[in-house]
C-alpha cells in the first residue's frame, strides 16, 4: 500500500509519484463551480486518464483497462470516516489517496 502524497495548498498542481514500479504524473485540479477535485494521470508525458472526478471510496482507475495505468486500485479514503467527498482544503489531510496493488486487493478479499 502506498499513500500518494497530496496537498490542498494549490488548486492546480502536478507531481511525480512512483506507483507499481513506474513513475506517474498525477495532475490535480480544483473546480470551484462543481466543488470537486479532478485528476488526470500521465506517464512519460502521455495522458492515460483525463479528468477523473476524485470521489471518496471510489476506485479512480475503475473501469479503465489500459495496461499502462498502475495495476490495482487507486482510492481516496476519508480519514475521519464521515465519507464526505474531498473539499477544497481536504487533500492530504482528511482525504488521503491510497494505491493498492492487485495482490493487496486480492489478499484483502477484493474491493
GROMACS elastic network, one bead per residue, 0.5 to 0.9 nm:
[ bonds ]
;  ai    aj funct       b0    kb
    1    98     6  0.68082   500
    1    99     6  0.57013   500
    1   101     6  0.69724   500
    1   104     6  0.73389   500
    2    18     6  0.89409   500
    2    19     6  0.76330   500
    2    97     6  0.84894   500
    2    98     6  0.56984   500
    2    99     6  0.51455   500
    2   100     6  0.67112   500
    2   101     6  0.88904   500
    3     6     6  0.88146   500
    3    96     6  0.70773   500
    3    97     6  0.58548   500
    3    99     6  0.63971   500
    4    17     6  0.70195   500
    4    18     6  0.86200   500
    4    19     6  0.86417   500
    4    92     6  0.85274   500
    4    96     6  0.75231   500
    4    97     6  0.53949   500
    4    98     6  0.59119   500
    4    99     6  0.71376   500
    5    17     6  0.81601   500
    5    91     6  0.88907   500
    5    92     6  0.64592   500
    5    96     6  0.80153   500
    5    97     6  0.74574   500
    6    15     6  0.88615   500
    6    91     6  0.57612   500
    6    93     6  0.83527   500
    6    95     6  0.89804   500
    6    96     6  0.74760   500
    6    97     6  0.74296   500
    7    10     6  0.71649   500
    7    89     6  0.82544   500
    7    90     6  0.80193   500
    7    91     6  0.53227   500
    7    93     6  0.77649   500
    8    11     6  0.68099   500
    8    87     6  0.89832   500
    8    88     6  0.65735   500
    8    89     6  0.50381   500
    8    90     6  0.62090   500
    8    91     6  0.50567   500
    8    92     6  0.66922   500
    8    93     6  0.82072   500
    9    89     6  0.74496   500
    9    91     6  0.87452   500
   10    13     6  0.63541   500
   10    29     6  0.85827   500
   10    30     6  0.85175   500
   11    28     6  0.76101   500
   11    29     6  0.56966   500
   11    31     6  0.80936   500
   11    37     6  0.86031   500
   11    88     6  0.75946   500
   12    27     6  0.73782   500
   12    28     6  0.56192   500
   12    30     6  0.62573   500
   13    26     6  0.84710   500
   13    27     6  0.57152   500
   13    28     6  0.55176   500
   13    29     6  0.66994   500
   14    25     6  0.64857   500
   14    26     6  0.57203   500
   14    28     6  0.62538   500
   14    29     6  0.88134   500
   15    24     6  0.82644   500
   15    25     6  0.54942   500
   15    26     6  0.59525   500
   15    27     6  0.67301   500
   15    28     6  0.88151   500
   16    23     6  0.64064   500
   16    24     6  0.56947   500
   16    26     6  0.67839   500
   17    22     6  0.82495   500
   17    23     6  0.55001   500
   17    24     6  0.52879   500
   17    25     6  0.61994   500
   17    26     6  0.74047   500
   18    21     6  0.64139   500
   18    22     6  0.55325   500
   18    24     6  0.62297   500
   18    25     6  0.88226   500
   19    22     6  0.55244   500
   19    23     6  0.62057   500
   19    24     6  0.68391   500
   19    70     6  0.63098   500
   19    71     6  0.86613   500
   19    99     6  0.73737   500
   19   101     6  0.88095   500
   20    23     6  0.82187   500
   20    69     6  0.89701   500
   20    70     6  0.55702   500
   20    71     6  0.66516   500
   20    72     6  0.85428   500
   20    99     6  0.86795   500
   20   100     6  0.88959   500
   20   101     6  0.69861   500
   21    70     6  0.84449   500
   22    43     6  0.83328   500
   22    70     6  0.77963   500
   23    43     6  0.66833   500
   23    44     6  0.79853   500
   24    41     6  0.67123   500
   24    42     6  0.57894   500
   24    44     6  0.75385   500
   24    69     6  0.85282   500
   24    70     6  0.84055   500
   25    40     6  0.81440   500
   25    41     6  0.56805   500
   25    43     6  0.59675   500
   25    44     6  0.81390   500
   25    45     6  0.80577   500
   25    47     6  0.89617   500
   26    39     6  0.64885   500
   26    40     6  0.56773   500
   26    42     6  0.63117   500
   26    43     6  0.87115   500
   27    38     6  0.81584   500
   27    39     6  0.55233   500
   27    40     6  0.50741   500
   27    41     6  0.62918   500
   27    42     6  0.79657   500
   28    37     6  0.66868   500
   28    38     6  0.57028   500
   28    40     6  0.66349   500
   28    41     6  0.88644   500
   28    51     6  0.88668   500
   29    36     6  0.84019   500
   29    37     6  0.55749   500
   29    38     6  0.52267   500
   29    39     6  0.64708   500
   29    40     6  0.85214   500
   29    51     6  0.87022   500
   30    33     6  0.89927   500
   30    34     6  0.87584   500
   30    35     6  0.72438   500
   30    36     6  0.59094   500
   30    38     6  0.63928   500
   30    87     6  0.88424   500
   30    88     6  0.67550   500
   31    34     6  0.56781   500
   31    35     6  0.56508   500
   31    36     6  0.54138   500
   31    37     6  0.61220   500
   31    38     6  0.73809   500
   31    88     6  0.87929   500
   32    36     6  0.69160   500
   32    37     6  0.87307   500
   32    88     6  0.82270   500
   33    36     6  0.80276   500
   34    37     6  0.86765   500
   35    86     6  0.89109   500
   35    87     6  0.68713   500
   35    88     6  0.72456   500
   36    53     6  0.70393   500
   36    54     6  0.71814   500
   36    55     6  0.84033   500
   36    85     6  0.79827   500
   36    86     6  0.71572   500
   36    87     6  0.66789   500
   36    88     6  0.74098   500
   37    52     6  0.85714   500
   37    53     6  0.61158   500
   37    54     6  0.54660   500
   37    55     6  0.81727   500
   37    86     6  0.71840   500
   37    87     6  0.75714   500
   37    88     6  0.74587   500
   37    91     6  0.89582   500
   38    50     6  0.85277   500
   38    51     6  0.54279   500
   38    52     6  0.53255   500
   38    54     6  0.54420   500
   38    55     6  0.89524   500
   39    49     6  0.80656   500
   39    50     6  0.67326   500
   39    51     6  0.53419   500
   39    52     6  0.50758   500
   39    53     6  0.63380   500
   39    54     6  0.65461   500
   39    60     6  0.86907   500
   40    47     6  0.72033   500
   40    48     6  0.76637   500
   40    49     6  0.54354   500
   40    51     6  0.52027   500
   40    52     6  0.63221   500
   41    46     6  0.85623   500
   41    47     6  0.60222   500
   41    48     6  0.57115   500
   41    49     6  0.51070   500
   41    50     6  0.64639   500
   41    51     6  0.86114   500
   41    52     6  0.88043   500
   41    69     6  0.82777   500
   42    45     6  0.58943   500
   42    46     6  0.52006   500
   42    48     6  0.52756   500
   42    49     6  0.69656   500
   42    50     6  0.84317   500
   42    69     6  0.86532   500
   43    46     6  0.53488   500
   43    47     6  0.66200   500
   43    48     6  0.70377   500
   43    68     6  0.79385   500
   43    69     6  0.82715   500
   44    47     6  0.85157   500
   47    50     6  0.66991   500
   48    66     6  0.76687   500
   48    68     6  0.73526   500
   48    69     6  0.68171   500
   49    52     6  0.70608   500
   49    61     6  0.82627   500
   49    64     6  0.82295   500
   49    69     6  0.81752   500
   52    55     6  0.89980   500
   52    60     6  0.68938   500
   52    61     6  0.87572   500
   53    60     6  0.78001   500
   54    58     6  0.78636   500
   54    60     6  0.69344   500
   54    75     6  0.84617   500
   54    76     6  0.71352   500
   54    85     6  0.79705   500
   54    86     6  0.74647   500
   55    58     6  0.56460   500
   55    59     6  0.83207   500
   55    60     6  0.78329   500
   55    75     6  0.80570   500
   55    76     6  0.65078   500
   55    77     6  0.88000   500
   55    84     6  0.87032   500
   55    85     6  0.57069   500
   55    86     6  0.69845   500
   56    59     6  0.86523   500
   56    75     6  0.71606   500
   56    77     6  0.56779   500
   56    78     6  0.64352   500
   56    83     6  0.63185   500
   56    84     6  0.67847   500
   56    85     6  0.53024   500
   56    86     6  0.69402   500
   56    95     6  0.77335   500
   57    75     6  0.58346   500
   57    76     6  0.55773   500
   57    77     6  0.56850   500
   57    78     6  0.77151   500
   57    83     6  0.76446   500
   57    85     6  0.89739   500
   58    61     6  0.87232   500
   58    62     6  0.77027   500
   58    74     6  0.80778   500
   58    75     6  0.56008   500
   58    76     6  0.67528   500
   58    77     6  0.86065   500
   59    63     6  0.86394   500
   59    73     6  0.56180   500
   59    74     6  0.53082   500
   59    76     6  0.76942   500
   59   111     6  0.88189   500
   60    63     6  0.85890   500
   60    64     6  0.88241   500
   60    73     6  0.71603   500
   60    74     6  0.53922   500
   60    75     6  0.59188   500
   60    76     6  0.80969   500
   61    64     6  0.57237   500
   61    65     6  0.82349   500
   61    69     6  0.78179   500
   61    70     6  0.82729   500
   61    71     6  0.85491   500
   61    72     6  0.80754   500
   61    73     6  0.61438   500
   61    74     6  0.60568   500
   61    75     6  0.82509   500
   62    65     6  0.82964   500
   62    73     6  0.73235   500
   62    74     6  0.83143   500
   64    69     6  0.83933   500
   65    68     6  0.87250   500
   65    69     6  0.78975   500
   66    69     6  0.56726   500
   66    70     6  0.87827   500
   67    70     6  0.75391   500
   67    71     6  0.77121   500
   68    71     6  0.84950   500
   70    73     6  0.79706   500
   70    74     6  0.85058   500
   70    99     6  0.87142   500
   70   101     6  0.81092   500
   71    74     6  0.88592   500
   71   100     6  0.82170   500
   71   101     6  0.59500   500
   71   102     6  0.60732   500
   72    99     6  0.72293   500
   72   100     6  0.55212   500
   72   103     6  0.76712   500
   72   104     6  0.79423   500
   72   105     6  0.68336   500
   73    98     6  0.80454   500
   73    99     6  0.57191   500
   73   100     6  0.53210   500
   73   101     6  0.65636   500
   73   102     6  0.72953   500
   73   105     6  0.76474   500
   73   111     6  0.86675   500
   74    97     6  0.69452   500
   74    98     6  0.56966   500
   74   100     6  0.65728   500
   74   101     6  0.88447   500
   75    96     6  0.82565   500
   75    97     6  0.57076   500
   75    98     6  0.53819   500
   75    99     6  0.65407   500
   75   100     6  0.83135   500
   76    85     6  0.89293   500
   76    86     6  0.83819   500
   76    95     6  0.62523   500
   76    96     6  0.54423   500
   76    98     6  0.61868   500
   76    99     6  0.89226   500
   77    80     6  0.89610   500
   77    81     6  0.82155   500
   77    83     6  0.78690   500
   77    94     6  0.81602   500
   77    95     6  0.56487   500
   77    96     6  0.52118   500
   77    97     6  0.62782   500
   77    98     6  0.71656   500
   78    81     6  0.53876   500
   78    82     6  0.66807   500
   78    83     6  0.56136   500
   78    84     6  0.69899   500
   78    85     6  0.78929   500
   78    86     6  0.79007   500
   78    93     6  0.88791   500
   78    94     6  0.57005   500
   78    96     6  0.64667   500
   79    82     6  0.79790   500
   79    83     6  0.85282   500
   79    93     6  0.76812   500
   79    95     6  0.60547   500
   79    96     6  0.68944   500
   80    83     6  0.77909   500
   80    94     6  0.62879   500
   80    95     6  0.84621   500
   81    84     6  0.80656   500
   81    94     6  0.89385   500
   82    85     6  0.88989   500
   83    86     6  0.89767   500
   84    87     6  0.83141   500
   84    95     6  0.88543   500
   85    90     6  0.89092   500
   85    95     6  0.80359   500
   86    89     6  0.77895   500
   86    90     6  0.54428   500
   86    91     6  0.65327   500
   86    94     6  0.76798   500
   86    95     6  0.57819   500
   86    96     6  0.89982   500
   87    90     6  0.52254   500
   87    91     6  0.75499   500
   87    95     6  0.84695   500
   88    91     6  0.74616   500
   89    92     6  0.86117   500
   89    93     6  0.79300   500
   89    94     6  0.86641   500
   90    93     6  0.52772   500
   90    94     6  0.52063   500
   90    95     6  0.54031   500
   90    96     6  0.83802   500
   91    94     6  0.65873   500
   91    96     6  0.62628   500
   91    97     6  0.80266   500
   92    95     6  0.58413   500
   92    96     6  0.53561   500
   92    97     6  0.76446   500
   93    96     6  0.65235   500
  100   103     6  0.79324   500
  100   104     6  0.57608   500
  100   105     6  0.63009   500
  101   104     6  0.51763   500
  101   105     6  0.63143   500
  101   106     6  0.86914   500
  102   105     6  0.50965   500
  102   106     6  0.61684   500
  102   107     6  0.85916   500
  102   110     6  0.88291   500
  103   106     6  0.51124   500
  103   107     6  0.60929   500
  103   108     6  0.86016   500
  104   107     6  0.50614   500
  104   108     6  0.62002   500
  104   109     6  0.87346   500
  104   110     6  0.84708   500
  105   108     6  0.51631   500
  105   109     6  0.64143   500
  105   111     6  0.66763   500
  106   109     6  0.51045   500
  106   110     6  0.50749   500
  106   111     6  0.84110   500
  107   110     6  0.73134   500
  108   111     6  0.78220   500
